[in-house]
Amino acid sequence: MTAPLKPNGPDTDHADHADHADHADRAADDSAVSDVHIRPQGGTGGILGAAHRALSIGIITVVFLIAFEATAIGTAMPVAARELDGVGLYAFAFSAYFTTSLFGMVLAGQWSDRQGPLRPLAVGIASFAAGLLLSGTAVTMWLFVLGRAVQGFGGGLVIVALYVVVSRAYDERLRPAIMAAFAASWVIPSVVGPLVAGTVTEHIGWRWVFLGLPVLVVFPLALALPAIRRTASGPADPEAPPVPFDRRRIRLALGISLGAALLQYGAQDLRWLSLVPALAGLALLVPAVTGANSLMPKGTYLAARGLPSVVLLRGLAGGAFIAAESFIPLMLVTQRGLSPTLAGLCLAGAGATWAFGSWVQARPRLERHREPMMAGGMVLVAASIAVVPTVLIEAVPVWVVAAAWSLGCFGMGLAVTSTSVLLLKLSPPAEAGANSAALQISDALANVVLLAGGGAAFAALGGGAVGGAAHQAAEGAAGASHPAAFVAVFLPMAAVALLGAWVSTRVLPRVKS
């Protein structure tokens, strides 16, 4: 649950409009960097053809490194918290990433729409690496958490900037292929990440799980940035005068980030006093996401047809999935006696099925079935979440979790990747950056809110604080949590996923007769 950067990314469909540059701005030149803007290149070559090879390898490597970080760092986190005497702040190491990534997404959307994705992507990768270095060298838990916050800010910049790069540098024929490559970049890290991180933590030290990654960032930067400068730099409309940043949206983004942090803080402590930060968080969050001037498309939380439902579905799917997934290893360790490494490996095959689902949704002949395909994917997600807690019954074999979660990830590949396809299709070029940010905000905000709700239910029914429970899991304690506490997490998340199945029937605008 360390990073909201799963391969949900900017997949695009095989729509009929070859001229529709769905994602961010059909740009021209970046006056500070280049005099010539090159439009998306098609031709007969694929994403590894001569025109796209350097860019494709560079940005795929970026996604690969983010995927490895997401799967590896969670393994080292409990050891880091114990060594830094900061188990009480364990959960904040996760929430700090999500909350700052929310702000980074909004900033990247505006930055990319005005100046192109080159600078936000470069700053995002640099911030991501700097956060890893700060956490890896931290001598107190607060410095460690600060590093995670810096890393989250960089991750938020990167994911939105990548959307813009895909729409500008690749024509519509190639976008599904580059998105499938993004999804495939999660397969190997999802399998080997926990094993590598566990081995490094045990034999070298947890710090090297963090310090070993930043040096690898140099390669994709050197490879991708020159290609992005040639093909995807510049403002949305190079002829228009520069548009200043929308300070109102920046303030709203800060409100969302701070509100999410306060809500997460309040939900972890069941004392009455904790209602104060929780209510303060809601007071900041609600106007920012539902008001007339919110960061979400109008009608998002009413499931209005078209783009609002696309954005809502992304949050429902991602939030339910992440909130459920974060409790699976803990359940397997405390209730079935598995080691943390084996519990993590029960989820290892899921990356492959997610990538397969992403590949399936990109098939041209399935384009006309996009809406029912997404609904079916969400039904699979709901079913998999509902099946997982059956292993609380001793007679149910543990492999049921691996099978169910692999099926759920296939559903996520169908449904969540399709939200990116539709976002690019339904967004006017000049609004694509802001809408992409809204999509990612919906995802990250739902992660925080549903994790907070799940954590509160878990604690109320005897599961203990999420951070403390994770610490117990790292120590290998069994039976520390009441089985009903896990049921109280999984079944509501299955219901949220079913709600997503209904919302997916509203993602296409009504056809006017």
Backbone torsions as a table, in degrees:
resi	resn	phi	psi	omega
1	MET	NA	22.2	-174.3
2	THR	-80.9	-23.2	-174.2
3	ALA	-144.4	136.7	178.4
4	PRO	-87.7	41.8	-171.4
5	LEU	-121.3	30.8	178.0
6	LYS	-59.8	163.0	-172.8
7	PRO	-73.4	56.1	177.6
8	ASN	-85.5	-1.8	-157.8
9	GLY	-55.7	-172.4	-164.8
10	PRO	-64.6	59.6	178.1
11	ASP	-69.3	142.0	175.2
12	THR	-123.0	156.4	-175.6
13	ASP	-93.7	175.9	174.3
14	HIS	-92.3	65.6	-179.2
15	ALA	-72.8	171.7	-174.6
16	ASP	-82.3	-7.8	-171.5
17	HIS	-103.4	95.1	-178.6
18	ALA	-64.9	-19.0	-177.7
19	ASP	-88.9	-4.5	-171.8
20	HIS	-84.0	103.6	-179.6
21	ALA	-86.8	74.3	-163.9
22	ASP	-56.9	-24.1	-171.5
23	HIS	-98.6	-90.5	-161.7
24	ALA	-108.3	-68.4	-146.7
25	ASP	177.4	128.3	173.7
26	ARG	-79.3	96.8	-164.2
27	ALA	-90.9	168.4	168.0
28	ALA	-120.8	-144.7	-167.0
29	ASP	-82.5	151.9	174.2
30	ASP	-88.5	112.1	-171.8
31	SER	-60.0	-24.6	-179.5
32	ALA	-84.0	-12.4	-172.7
33	VAL	-126.4	-37.9	-171.0
34	SER	-145.7	151.1	179.2
35	ASP	-97.7	-11.7	-174.7
36	VAL	-129.3	132.1	174.9
37	HIS	-103.3	129.9	178.3
38	ILE	-103.8	121.9	-178.8
39	ARG	-72.2	165.9	-179.9
40	PRO	-48.6	132.8	-174.7
41	GLN	-97.2	132.3	178.6
42	GLY	-107.7	-102.1	-179.9
43	GLY	74.7	-163.2	-176.9
44	THR	-95.9	-11.7	-178.7
45	GLY	-75.8	156.8	176.2
46	GLY	-91.7	-163.1	-178.0
47	ILE	-68.5	-17.2	176.1
48	LEU	-106.4	13.9	173.1
49	GLY	-69.6	171.5	-174.1
50	ALA	-56.9	-35.5	-175.5
51	ALA	-71.3	-25.4	-172.7
52	HIS	-122.2	-1.8	-168.7
53	ARG	-58.6	-51.7	-176.4
54	ALA	-63.2	-44.0	-179.9
55	LEU	-64.0	-45.8	-177.7
56	SER	-61.7	-47.7	-179.8
57	ILE	-62.2	-39.9	-178.7
58	GLY	-64.4	-50.4	-176.1
59	ILE	-75.8	-29.3	174.6
60	ILE	-65.8	-37.8	177.5
61	THR	-65.0	-37.6	176.2
62	VAL	-59.1	-48.1	179.4
63	VAL	-62.5	-39.8	179.5
64	PHE	-60.6	-44.3	-179.6
65	LEU	-66.5	-39.8	176.8
66	ILE	-63.0	-41.3	179.1
67	ALA	-63.6	-42.8	179.8
68	PHE	-63.4	-41.8	178.3
69	GLU	-60.7	-43.5	-176.6
70	ALA	-64.3	-36.0	-177.3
71	THR	-88.7	-23.3	-174.5
72	ALA	-93.1	-40.0	-171.5
73	ILE	-67.8	-32.8	176.9
74	GLY	-57.9	-31.1	178.9
75	THR	-69.6	-36.4	-177.9
76	ALA	-84.9	-17.0	-172.4
77	MET	-58.8	-46.0	-179.6
78	PRO	-60.8	-38.8	179.0
79	VAL	-66.3	-41.7	178.2
80	ALA	-61.4	-44.0	-178.4
81	ALA	-62.9	-41.0	179.1
82	ARG	-66.1	-45.2	-176.9
83	GLU	-65.9	-33.1	-179.9
84	LEU	-90.2	6.8	179.3
85	ASP	54.6	47.7	-174.8
86	GLY	-135.6	34.0	-179.9
87	VAL	-60.3	-31.5	177.9
88	GLY	-63.1	-21.3	178.9
89	LEU	-104.3	13.0	-174.6
90	TYR	-54.3	-48.8	-176.4
91	ALA	-64.7	-28.9	-178.9
92	PHE	-69.4	-23.5	175.7
93	ALA	-64.3	-27.0	175.9
94	PHE	-86.4	-49.9	-174.9
95	SER	-67.0	-30.0	178.0
96	ALA	-59.6	-37.8	178.8
97	TYR	-63.7	-49.2	-176.8
98	PHE	-63.3	-44.3	-173.4
99	THR	-67.5	-42.1	179.3
100	THR	-74.5	-27.6	176.9
101	SER	-65.9	-31.0	176.6
102	LEU	-58.2	-47.0	179.7
103	PHE	-66.3	-41.4	179.1
104	GLY	-59.9	-35.8	179.5
105	MET	-64.8	-45.3	-179.8
106	VAL	-64.2	-45.2	179.8
107	LEU	-61.2	-42.9	-179.3
108	ALA	-65.5	-36.0	178.7
109	GLY	-61.0	-46.7	179.4
110	GLN	-70.2	-43.4	-178.8
111	TRP	-59.7	-45.4	-178.8
112	SER	-67.5	-39.8	179.5
113	ASP	-65.3	-28.5	-175.7
114	ARG	-94.8	-37.2	-174.2
115	GLN	-126.0	0.5	-177.5
116	GLY	91.3	169.7	-172.7
117	PRO	-85.1	-7.3	-173.5
118	LEU	-58.7	-53.9	-175.0
119	ARG	-70.2	-46.5	177.5
120	PRO	-61.2	-33.7	178.0
121	LEU	-67.3	-43.8	179.8
122	ALA	-64.5	-45.8	178.7
123	VAL	-64.6	-38.5	179.9
124	GLY	-63.8	-45.5	179.4
125	ILE	-64.9	-41.2	178.6
126	ALA	-63.3	-41.4	178.4
127	SER	-66.3	-40.4	177.8
128	PHE	-57.9	-46.6	179.3
129	ALA	-66.8	-41.0	179.8
130	ALA	-62.9	-39.1	177.5
131	GLY	-63.1	-40.2	176.5
132	LEU	-61.8	-43.1	179.0
133	LEU	-64.0	-41.3	-179.0
134	LEU	-65.4	-44.0	177.9
135	SER	-66.9	-39.7	-177.8
136	GLY	-68.5	-22.9	-179.6
137	THR	-107.3	4.8	-175.4
138	ALA	-63.4	141.1	177.0
139	VAL	-108.5	-7.9	173.5
140	THR	-133.9	160.5	-178.5
141	MET	-67.8	-32.8	178.9
142	TRP	-64.1	-38.6	175.6
143	LEU	-66.4	-36.6	177.3
144	PHE	-61.5	-46.4	179.3
145	VAL	-63.5	-39.3	176.9
146	LEU	-60.4	-41.3	176.6
147	GLY	-60.8	-41.4	177.5
148	ARG	-63.6	-36.1	178.3
149	ALA	-65.8	-43.5	177.6
150	VAL	-62.6	-40.8	179.1
151	GLN	-63.6	-41.6	179.1
152	GLY	-64.0	-39.8	177.0
153	PHE	-58.8	-45.7	178.1
154	GLY	-63.2	-40.6	178.8
155	GLY	-62.6	-38.3	177.6
156	GLY	-63.9	-40.7	176.2
157	LEU	-62.7	-44.0	-173.4
158	VAL	-65.1	-47.2	-171.5
159	ILE	-64.5	-39.3	179.4
160	VAL	-72.7	-40.3	179.1
161	ALA	-61.9	-35.8	178.3
162	LEU	-63.8	-36.5	175.3
163	TYR	-56.0	-46.7	-176.7
164	VAL	-66.0	-41.6	178.5
165	VAL	-58.1	-45.8	-177.5
166	VAL	-61.4	-43.7	-176.8
167	SER	-70.7	-30.3	-177.2
168	ARG	-85.9	-40.0	-170.5
169	ALA	-91.1	-17.4	-176.8
170	TYR	-122.1	134.1	175.9
171	ASP	-75.4	172.5	-171.5
172	GLU	-61.9	-28.8	179.2
173	ARG	-66.0	-31.6	-174.1
174	LEU	-95.9	-15.5	-174.0
175	ARG	-62.2	-43.6	176.8
176	PRO	-58.6	-34.1	-179.3
177	ALA	-68.9	-42.1	179.7
178	ILE	-69.2	-33.0	176.7
179	MET	-69.6	-37.5	175.1
180	ALA	-63.5	-36.0	177.0
181	ALA	-66.2	-38.3	175.5
182	PHE	-59.4	-46.9	-179.5
183	ALA	-62.5	-41.6	179.7
184	ALA	-64.5	-25.9	-179.8
185	SER	-66.7	-12.6	177.5
186	TRP	-89.4	-13.9	-172.0
187	VAL	-66.7	-56.7	-177.8
188	ILE	-62.0	-47.7	177.7
189	PRO	-58.7	-36.4	-178.4
190	SER	-66.6	-26.1	-179.9
191	VAL	-88.7	-48.6	-172.9
192	VAL	-95.2	-16.1	-177.1
193	GLY	-54.9	-54.0	179.6
194	PRO	-61.1	-37.5	179.4
195	LEU	-66.5	-46.1	179.8
196	VAL	-63.4	-46.3	-178.8
197	ALA	-64.1	-40.1	178.5
198	GLY	-63.8	-41.8	179.5
199	THR	-66.3	-44.9	179.0
200	VAL	-62.9	-44.1	-179.1
201	THR	-60.9	-43.1	-176.5
202	GLU	-73.8	-36.1	-171.0
203	HIS	-105.3	-24.9	-178.9
204	ILE	-116.6	-41.9	-179.1
205	GLY	134.6	148.2	-175.4
206	TRP	-63.9	-28.0	-176.7
207	ARG	-60.1	-32.1	-176.1
208	TRP	-74.2	-15.9	172.1
209	VAL	-65.6	-32.7	178.3
210	PHE	-87.3	-43.9	-172.5
211	LEU	-76.6	-18.1	-177.5
212	GLY	-79.1	-18.2	-175.4
213	LEU	-84.9	-38.9	-173.9
214	PRO	-56.6	-37.0	-178.4
215	VAL	-63.1	-27.7	-179.1
216	LEU	-73.8	-15.0	-179.0
217	VAL	-70.5	-24.4	-176.6
218	VAL	-59.4	-40.4	-176.4
219	PHE	-62.1	-55.3	-179.8
220	PRO	-64.0	-31.9	176.3
221	LEU	-60.9	-49.0	-177.9
222	ALA	-64.4	-31.2	-175.9
223	LEU	-84.5	-42.2	-170.7
224	ALA	-88.2	-37.4	-172.0
225	LEU	-61.7	-41.9	176.7
226	PRO	-61.5	-37.6	179.0
227	ALA	-68.5	-37.5	177.6
228	ILE	-66.0	-37.7	178.4
229	ARG	-60.5	-35.8	-179.0
230	ARG	-77.1	-36.1	-167.2
231	THR	-113.4	-15.2	-170.7
232	ALA	-141.1	19.3	-176.7
233	SER	-94.6	165.2	174.5
234	GLY	101.7	164.8	-179.6
235	PRO	-73.8	168.8	-179.0
236	ALA	-61.2	-42.1	179.0
237	ASP	-126.2	99.4	-175.5
238	PRO	-65.2	-17.6	-179.3
239	GLU	-84.9	-20.1	-177.1
240	ALA	-81.6	153.3	176.3
241	PRO	-65.9	152.5	-179.8
242	PRO	-57.7	135.7	179.4
243	VAL	-101.6	129.1	-179.4
244	PRO	-69.8	160.9	176.5
245	PHE	-62.6	144.5	177.7
246	ASP	-80.2	100.3	-175.8
247	ARG	-64.5	-29.7	178.3
248	ARG	-62.6	-44.6	179.5
249	ARG	-66.4	-35.6	177.4
250	ILE	-64.4	-42.1	178.1
251	ARG	-63.8	-41.0	177.7
252	LEU	-62.6	-39.3	178.4
253	ALA	-63.7	-41.0	176.2
254	LEU	-62.8	-39.5	177.9
255	GLY	-62.7	-41.0	177.7
256	ILE	-62.3	-46.8	-177.5
257	SER	-63.2	-47.7	-179.7
258	LEU	-66.6	-41.7	178.9
259	GLY	-62.1	-42.0	178.7
260	ALA	-63.5	-39.9	179.2
261	ALA	-64.6	-44.2	-179.9
262	LEU	-65.6	-39.6	178.8
263	LEU	-63.8	-43.6	178.5
264	GLN	-63.1	-41.2	179.2
265	TYR	-62.1	-47.2	-178.0
266	GLY	-67.0	-33.9	-176.4
267	ALA	-71.5	-20.8	-177.7
268	GLN	-83.2	-15.2	-177.2
269	ASP	-118.2	117.8	-173.3
270	LEU	-84.8	7.0	176.6
271	ARG	-72.2	153.3	179.8
272	TRP	-59.2	-33.8	-178.6
273	LEU	-61.3	-26.4	-178.1
274	SER	-70.5	-12.8	176.6
275	LEU	-64.8	-27.2	-177.8
276	VAL	-61.7	-56.2	178.2
277	PRO	-65.5	-33.0	179.9
278	ALA	-63.9	-45.2	179.0
279	LEU	-67.5	-37.1	176.7
280	ALA	-63.1	-40.1	177.6
281	GLY	-62.5	-43.1	178.3
282	LEU	-64.7	-36.8	179.4
283	ALA	-63.4	-30.5	177.2
284	LEU	-82.7	-37.0	-174.1
285	LEU	-73.3	-49.6	-169.8
286	VAL	-58.0	-50.0	178.9
287	PRO	-63.1	-31.7	-176.3
288	ALA	-71.6	-25.8	-176.2
289	VAL	-112.0	-10.9	-178.3
290	THR	-124.6	-13.0	-176.8
291	GLY	-70.2	172.9	-179.1
292	ALA	-61.9	-29.5	-179.2
293	ASN	-109.6	32.8	-175.5
294	SER	-72.9	172.3	179.1
295	LEU	-84.4	-4.4	-179.5
296	MET	-100.0	153.1	173.8
297	PRO	-57.7	144.6	-179.2
298	LYS	-57.9	130.0	179.0
299	GLY	90.1	8.6	-177.5
300	THR	-57.9	-51.0	-175.4
301	TYR	-85.0	7.3	168.6
302	LEU	-107.5	5.2	-179.3
303	ALA	55.4	43.7	175.2
304	ALA	-62.3	147.2	-176.1
305	ARG	-62.3	148.2	176.4
306	GLY	90.7	-140.5	-173.9
307	LEU	-54.4	-42.0	178.8
308	PRO	-57.3	-40.8	179.1
309	SER	-70.9	-31.6	175.4
310	VAL	-61.0	-47.4	-179.2
311	VAL	-65.6	-42.2	178.9
312	LEU	-63.6	-44.0	-178.9
313	LEU	-60.2	-39.2	179.6
314	ARG	-58.9	-43.0	179.0
315	GLY	-67.0	-45.3	-179.1
316	LEU	-61.4	-44.3	-178.8
317	ALA	-67.2	-52.4	-177.2
318	GLY	-65.3	-41.6	-178.3
319	GLY	-65.4	-47.1	179.6
320	ALA	-62.3	-41.6	-177.6
321	PHE	-66.0	-49.9	-177.5
322	ILE	-66.2	-42.6	-179.8
323	ALA	-61.3	-40.1	178.0
324	ALA	-71.3	-45.8	-175.8
325	GLU	-61.0	-35.0	-175.8
326	SER	-65.5	-22.2	-178.3
327	PHE	-96.9	-8.0	-176.5
328	ILE	-65.1	-52.1	179.8
329	PRO	-59.4	-39.6	179.4
330	LEU	-61.9	-42.2	178.2
331	MET	-63.2	-43.3	-178.9
332	LEU	-66.5	-34.9	-179.8
333	VAL	-73.6	-49.7	-172.5
334	THR	-80.6	-27.1	-175.6
335	GLN	-104.5	-29.3	-178.1
336	ARG	-115.4	-1.1	173.0
337	GLY	76.6	17.9	177.8
338	LEU	-75.0	155.5	172.2
339	SER	-73.7	155.3	178.5
340	PRO	-55.8	-37.4	-179.7
341	THR	-66.1	-45.1	179.2
342	LEU	-66.2	-36.6	178.1
343	ALA	-62.8	-41.5	177.4
344	GLY	-65.5	-36.1	-179.1
345	LEU	-69.0	-19.5	175.4
346	CYS	-63.2	-20.1	180.0
347	LEU	-101.4	0.0	-169.9
348	ALA	-65.8	-37.2	-177.1
349	GLY	-73.3	-10.5	-175.3
350	ALA	-64.7	-31.2	179.6
351	GLY	-60.2	-37.8	-179.5
352	ALA	-68.1	-41.1	-178.7
353	THR	-72.8	-31.6	174.3
354	TRP	-61.6	-47.3	179.6
355	ALA	-61.7	-37.9	179.0
356	PHE	-65.7	-41.8	176.1
357	GLY	-61.5	-40.2	177.2
358	SER	-63.1	-37.9	178.1
359	TRP	-67.3	-42.7	-178.5
360	VAL	-62.1	-44.8	-176.9
361	GLN	-65.4	-19.0	-178.9
362	ALA	-85.0	-2.8	-179.3
363	ARG	-67.4	128.7	-176.5
364	PRO	-55.8	-37.5	-176.4
365	ARG	-71.0	-15.5	178.5
366	LEU	-90.7	-4.6	-175.8
367	GLU	-58.0	-40.3	-178.8
368	ARG	-71.6	-12.4	178.4
369	HIS	-105.8	21.9	-173.8
370	ARG	-54.9	-47.6	-174.8
371	GLU	-65.5	-52.7	177.8
372	PRO	-64.2	-30.3	176.8
373	MET	-63.4	-41.3	178.4
374	MET	-66.6	-41.7	178.6
375	ALA	-62.3	-42.9	177.4
376	GLY	-62.5	-38.8	177.5
377	GLY	-61.7	-42.0	179.9
378	MET	-68.7	-33.3	174.6
379	VAL	-63.6	-40.6	176.5
380	LEU	-62.5	-40.9	178.4
381	VAL	-62.1	-46.7	179.9
382	ALA	-61.3	-43.5	-179.6
383	ALA	-63.6	-41.6	-178.4
384	SER	-65.3	-39.7	178.9
385	ILE	-65.7	-38.7	-179.4
386	ALA	-69.5	-31.1	-178.0
387	VAL	-75.8	-33.2	-173.4
388	VAL	-52.0	-47.7	-176.7
389	PRO	-70.2	-3.0	175.5
390	THR	-64.6	-19.8	178.4
391	VAL	-72.5	-5.8	170.8
392	LEU	-65.8	-19.7	173.0
393	ILE	-84.2	122.3	-173.2
394	GLU	-56.9	-31.2	-176.7
395	ALA	-71.7	-17.0	-179.0
396	VAL	-84.6	123.3	-178.1
397	PRO	-68.4	150.1	-176.8
398	VAL	-64.3	-27.5	-177.2
399	TRP	-64.5	-14.8	176.6
400	VAL	-60.0	-36.6	178.3
401	VAL	-61.7	-47.3	-179.4
402	ALA	-60.6	-43.6	-179.0
403	ALA	-66.6	-45.8	-178.2
404	ALA	-64.5	-41.5	-176.2
405	TRP	-71.7	-32.3	174.9
406	SER	-63.7	-40.3	177.9
407	LEU	-66.3	-40.9	178.4
408	GLY	-63.4	-38.3	179.0
409	CYS	-68.8	-32.1	172.6
410	PHE	-61.3	-42.5	176.2
411	GLY	-62.7	-38.7	177.1
412	MET	-64.1	-38.8	177.8
413	GLY	-61.4	-38.3	177.9
414	LEU	-69.7	-48.6	-170.2
415	ALA	-82.9	-48.9	-172.3
416	VAL	-72.9	-41.5	177.5
417	THR	-63.0	-33.2	178.1
418	SER	-65.5	-29.7	177.2
419	THR	-62.8	-35.1	177.3
420	SER	-69.6	-38.1	176.4
421	VAL	-57.9	-50.0	-175.8
422	LEU	-71.1	-33.8	177.6
423	LEU	-58.6	-46.3	-178.8
424	LEU	-66.5	-33.1	-178.4
425	LYS	-74.0	-36.4	-173.5
426	LEU	-92.8	-8.0	-176.2
427	SER	-92.8	128.1	169.7
428	PRO	-60.2	146.9	-175.8
429	PRO	-51.9	-42.6	-176.2
430	ALA	-73.5	-11.4	-179.1
431	GLU	-110.2	0.4	-172.1
432	ALA	-65.4	-38.0	179.2
433	GLY	-63.4	-47.3	179.2
434	ALA	-64.0	-40.7	179.4
435	ASN	-68.4	-36.4	175.5
436	SER	-63.3	-39.8	176.4
437	ALA	-63.0	-40.9	178.7
438	ALA	-61.6	-39.6	178.6
439	LEU	-61.2	-46.4	-179.0
440	GLN	-71.2	-34.3	176.4
441	ILE	-63.0	-44.2	178.2
442	SER	-57.2	-42.9	179.7
443	ASP	-63.3	-55.2	-175.7
444	ALA	-66.7	-39.0	-179.4
445	LEU	-65.8	-41.1	177.4
446	ALA	-64.1	-36.5	175.7
447	ASN	-56.3	-50.0	-177.0
448	VAL	-65.1	-47.8	-175.3
449	VAL	-66.0	-45.4	-178.6
450	LEU	-73.0	-32.5	172.9
451	LEU	-64.2	-41.0	178.7
452	ALA	-63.8	-45.1	178.9
453	GLY	-64.5	-43.9	178.2
454	GLY	-63.8	-40.8	178.5
455	GLY	-64.4	-38.4	178.7
456	ALA	-65.9	-44.2	178.1
457	ALA	-64.0	-39.9	179.3
458	PHE	-61.0	-46.9	-179.7
459	ALA	-67.3	-40.3	-177.1
460	ALA	-63.9	-29.4	-178.5
461	LEU	-100.9	23.3	171.4
462	GLY	94.1	10.5	180.0
463	GLY	-78.0	-21.8	-176.1
464	GLY	87.1	166.2	178.6
465	ALA	-60.3	143.8	-177.7
466	VAL	-57.9	-43.9	-179.6
467	GLY	-63.9	-43.5	179.6
468	GLY	-66.3	-37.6	179.4
469	ALA	-65.6	-39.1	177.7
470	ALA	-63.6	-35.9	178.4
471	HIS	-65.5	-42.0	177.7
472	GLN	-62.2	-39.5	179.6
473	ALA	-63.2	-39.9	179.5
474	ALA	-64.0	-30.2	178.7
475	GLU	-81.7	-8.6	178.7
476	GLY	83.9	18.6	-179.6
477	ALA	-70.1	142.2	179.4
478	ALA	-115.6	147.9	176.5
479	GLY	70.6	20.6	-175.7
480	ALA	-78.3	-19.5	-174.3
481	SER	-121.6	148.2	179.9
482	HIS	-76.1	135.5	-178.6
483	PRO	-56.3	-35.5	-178.9
484	ALA	-61.8	-27.2	179.8
485	ALA	-63.8	-36.4	178.9
486	PHE	-72.2	-39.6	177.5
487	VAL	-59.8	-37.2	-179.4
488	ALA	-68.1	-15.2	175.1
489	VAL	-91.3	-50.4	-170.0
490	PHE	-71.6	-43.8	-175.7
491	LEU	-65.0	-43.5	174.6
492	PRO	-61.3	-35.9	178.8
493	MET	-68.2	-33.6	174.4
494	ALA	-64.1	-38.3	178.0
495	ALA	-65.6	-38.4	177.0
496	VAL	-62.3	-41.9	178.6
497	ALA	-63.6	-38.1	176.5
498	LEU	-64.5	-37.9	174.2
499	LEU	-60.0	-37.9	176.4
500	GLY	-62.4	-34.0	177.7
501	ALA	-62.4	-38.9	177.2
502	TRP	-68.6	-43.8	-179.6
503	VAL	-60.1	-33.8	-178.4
504	SER	-65.5	-16.2	176.0
505	THR	-81.0	0.9	-176.8
506	ARG	-121.5	13.9	-173.5
507	VAL	-79.8	-16.5	177.8
508	LEU	-100.8	136.6	177.8
509	PRO	-60.7	149.4	177.8
510	ARG	-66.1	131.8	-179.3
511	VAL	-76.6	124.7	179.6
512	LYS	-81.1	133.4	-179.6
513	SER	-81.6	NA	NA
